[in-house]
Each structure stands twice: as C-alpha cells, then as structure tokens.
Amino acid sequence: MERSALLASAIIVLVVIVLASYTFLLNNNSTIAVKATTTTSLYATGLLDYLGDKFEEKHPGVSIQFVAVGSGEALRRAASGDACFVLVHAPSLEIQYINQGVLEYHKIFAYNYFIIVGPSDDPAGVRQATNLTDVMERIYRAGEEGEALFISRGDNSGTNVKELQLWKMAGLDPKGKQWYIEIGQGMGETLVMASEKNAYTLSDIGTYLKFKKDGRIPNLEILYSNDTALINIYSAYLVKSCSGEERKAAKEFIDFITSDDGQMLIANYGVDKYGQPLFYPASDKLSMLESTWSELAGQG
C-alpha cells in the first residue's frame, strides 16, 4: 500500500514537471504574428510568399501574414490599426496617410512598369499610338464607336489610381460609359475578365507575365509599354500605431527586403520561369525612384 502511494505521488510529480516544462517551452517559443496589408500585384505574383519564406528562415520566431487588397484598402486598414506595415504602389494615396501621421519609415524596395494590354486584333489601334495620350484617346474613341471595351479595377488600388490619372492626362472621363466596366476586383480578376471579353485594361507587368505564362489570359497581348510615365514604384511603411515585438519584427522585414540579400532575391525572382524579372530591385536606381515618387505623390 505504501509502495502504491509512493508510485502515485511520483507519477503526479512527473506529470506536474512535464506540464510545467511544456508551458515554459510554449511561452518561450511562441511565434510573433505580424500582419501586413499589401497590394494584390505583389501577392498574386508569388513574390511576397517567396520573400516571407526567406525572411522566416532567418527569423523562425516570426510569422508574416499578408492580407492582399488594393493599395487604397491596404492603407485604409493600416489607418484603422489592422496592420503593422504596408506594401503599396500608389504614391498619391500614400502621401495622404504620411501627412495624417499614419505611416512612417518609408522605404522604396522595388519597381516595374504598367502596361496597356488588350485583344490581339487591337480594334482601337493602340499599337500605332505615339504616346500615352494617344493610347487613351484611341481606346476612348473605339469605345464610343462600339468597337472596344475597357475593364477597370475600380477598387482604388495603385493600378486603378494610375489608370484614372491616364484618363485625366488625356482630358477624358470614361465614367458611366457603357464600354467602361468597373469591377472592384484585383489585378488577376481584372486580367481574366479582360481576356474573356476581349477588352483593354491597364496592368502591372509582373501580374500580366505570370497569368500569361499560366495560360489564364490567352486573348491578351501587350500593346503599349516601355514608357517612363508608366513606372510603377513599390514602397514599404511601418504603421505608427504598431508597437512592441510586432513593430520590431515588421521593421526587420522591411530592412530585409531593402538589404543587399533582399534586393538580390527580388532581382532574380521569376527570371527562370518567365525569362525576365517580374520586379526590379530599387537599390540601383534609388535616387531616381525617390524623385519620381515625389512627383507622382503630387498627382492627386
């Protein structure tokens, strides 16, 4: 009887020790979850998951959680405290949140270019356009004549903001036109619909190349590109309201993607599969990008 009591006591002590050890390990190995709101183009191309995995290899106690929405929604959520950092490409929107005191620690980390895509038979004659104003005028005229459609993201994203700036630059307003279709969706959905309807749209080059390679937009071709006015600048920011370990980890991630190693990862991403990078690292042209960002930020 005495032996049984001793055995029971020993088992209880052992259970207590195991539970205490488990609790200690759990508390000392907990993962820091850091939320980032981001533009859909960075996420849809797979770049963010790629960078996130590389970062977490070096920081195993951190989990970066990306929420892919348009840049406007990404910034709105940051303002409401629903993110610790943001990755966006809409300078004219970003400057508003900087001025409101929502964002800080601005770092440009990548760029690529917007492109005008559309059906291969190109009923608007965009291939013959001499400049961006000519492009928009041709699409507008073809739309009015019932020969073309234009699919707009209509979601206050960086791409949507750029598209509206292009119409404004050409002195045109397509809002409310039957041929101008606003869908309130991301870049991938917009490209797929444009392909299905043989319509024109504005896209970032990265998302277009991925969806084209994957066979999801067979009816779309690049019709106008390589215009310096179509540069697409991606920036990272810390959200001022974020604090503690989450803020530290968010800053470490931003520092990682702007470091030499992070910039090399961006430079090489997609080259093997698509024959060219989907994004270019900012480091080699940072001065020019900062100047261009400032100009774009003034184009509200």
Secondary structure, 3 states (H helix, E strand, C coil): CHHHHHHHHHHHHHHHHHHHHHHHHHHHCCCEEEEEEECHHHHHCCHHHHHHHHHHHHCCCEEEEEEECCHHHHHHHHHCCCCCEEEECCHHHHHHHHHCCCEEEEEEEEEEEEEEEEECCCCCCHHHCCCHHHHHHHHHHHHHCCCCCEEECCCCCHHHHHHHHHHHHCCCCCCCCCCEEECCCCHHHHHHHHHHHCCEEEEEHHHHHHHHHCCCCCCEEEEECCCHHHEEEEEEEEECCCCHHHHHHHHHHHHHHCCHHHHHHHHHCCHHHHCCCCCEECHHHHHHHHHHHHHHHCCC
